[in-house]
Amino acid sequence: MEFQKVGVNVTVLLPSAVDTPVLPQLGLDAATMPVKPMSVEQCVDEALTALGTNQATTVSRTLATRMVEGMIDNQVVGA
């Protein structure tokens, strides 16, 4: 916020897992992960959209969807 006065904008991207070659190197299998990793293209698209609109923070659609699903599941289980 303090840099905004001098024309500097910062965007923080919070993606879910991204389908890159590092996943298998970390011992992860995209096919068995509870959340399907997003494509690199989708991650880049969301980042560029956030930058273009000067969003300070953006949560990937995939992660946001899983968060909402988790909240709904918790409410149904707790009911």
Contacts in CASP RR format, 6 or more apart in sequence:
PFRMAT RR
TARGET T0000
AUTHOR 0000-0000-0000
METHOD contacts of the structure
MODEL  1
MEFQKVGVNVTVLLPSAVDTPVLPQLGLDAATMPVKPMSVEQCVDEALTA
LGTNQATTVSRTLATRMVEGMIDNQVVGA
3 9 0 8 1.000
3 10 0 8 1.000
9 54 0 8 1.000
9 56 0 8 1.000
10 56 0 8 1.000
11 47 0 8 1.000
11 50 0 8 1.000
11 51 0 8 1.000
11 54 0 8 1.000
11 55 0 8 1.000
11 56 0 8 1.000
11 57 0 8 1.000
11 58 0 8 1.000
12 56 0 8 1.000
12 57 0 8 1.000
12 58 0 8 1.000
13 43 0 8 1.000
13 46 0 8 1.000
13 47 0 8 1.000
13 50 0 8 1.000
13 58 0 8 1.000
13 60 0 8 1.000
14 57 0 8 1.000
14 58 0 8 1.000
14 59 0 8 1.000
14 60 0 8 1.000
14 63 0 8 1.000
15 38 0 8 1.000
15 43 0 8 1.000
15 46 0 8 1.000
15 60 0 8 1.000
15 62 0 8 1.000
15 63 0 8 1.000
16 35 0 8 1.000
16 37 0 8 1.000
16 38 0 8 1.000
16 60 0 8 1.000
16 62 0 8 1.000
16 63 0 8 1.000
16 66 0 8 1.000
17 23 0 8 1.000
17 28 0 8 1.000
17 30 0 8 1.000
17 33 0 8 1.000
17 35 0 8 1.000
17 37 0 8 1.000
17 38 0 8 1.000
18 37 0 8 1.000
18 38 0 8 1.000
18 39 0 8 1.000
18 40 0 8 1.000
18 43 0 8 1.000
19 30 0 8 1.000
19 37 0 8 1.000
19 38 0 8 1.000
19 39 0 8 1.000
19 40 0 8 1.000
20 37 0 8 1.000
20 40 0 8 1.000
23 29 0 8 1.000
23 30 0 8 1.000
23 37 0 8 1.000
30 36 0 8 1.000
30 37 0 8 1.000
35 62 0 8 1.000
35 63 0 8 1.000
35 66 0 8 1.000
36 62 0 8 1.000
38 60 0 8 1.000
38 61 0 8 1.000
38 62 0 8 1.000
42 60 0 8 1.000
42 61 0 8 1.000
42 62 0 8 1.000
43 60 0 8 1.000
46 58 0 8 1.000
46 60 0 8 1.000
46 61 0 8 1.000
47 58 0 8 1.000
49 58 0 8 1.000
50 58 0 8 1.000
59 67 0 8 1.000
END
